[in-house]
């Protein structure tokens, strides 16, 4: 796929599906992608190595291997630079430093949480600028958990269902610049928006099985879904446009400081960079 240009709202992007070809031999079962808002892009996989690290130009920088990590689903980078990996089927969040050394584990893979207790097949994590974080929990539970900077549980909300504040599969979470929590409620075809206490505010609709969600430095929100499409919403939550994505769907999405978008694709495995023009 070469020399393709896509429009997303009023922005145009040049598509580069060969961006990560420097490490093509390692790419397998790609699940998620995250930007450290600086030089590096972290690519999470459900295989070994479970993490690939690139610079924004696509140069392969590092790989992380750990036999304990077998079902990495999503990730986020804390304000102090630690990498938090949500391991879905081991019911836990695993914390690494920037060199890929395991630091600690939140959760117990041999003791999944009962209804409403963390964790039972968790899916995603997102940090506030102060270092608190939220975990969507996910495939077994249908809840969101709020933790403080010391990784102690503060609050939990959610239940299974279609009503406001209910979820079928809370698949991804985003703490946005307005200090709200956005949750992709996948099988309910919506993105629900809450305050930090779990009070419902509003929702984004017209998405089909929304997968991942991210925000750029100017406040624009990007959502991938299973059409497959990439949607963009304004900082005021207005729908601005969409374009198609690649493979079966974009399971993961992130954006860097240059407003370039990176999509982690599944079936077939791939990584695509959309460079803003």
Buried (B, 14 or more C-beta within 10 A) or exposed (E): EEEEEBEBBEBEBBBBBBBBEBBEEBBEBBBBBBBBEEBBBBBBBBBBBBBBBBEBEBEBBBBBEBEEBBBBBBBBBBEEEBBBBBBBBBBBBBBBEBEBEBEEBBBEBEEBBEEBBBBBBBBBBBBBEEBBBBBBBBBBBBBBBBBBBEBEEEEBBBEEEEEEBBBBBBBBBBBBEBEBBBBBBBBBBBBBBBEBEBEBEEBBEEBBBBBBBBBBEEBBBBBBBBBBBBBBBEBEBEBBBBBEBBBEBBBBBBBBEEBBBBBBBBEEBBBBBBBBE
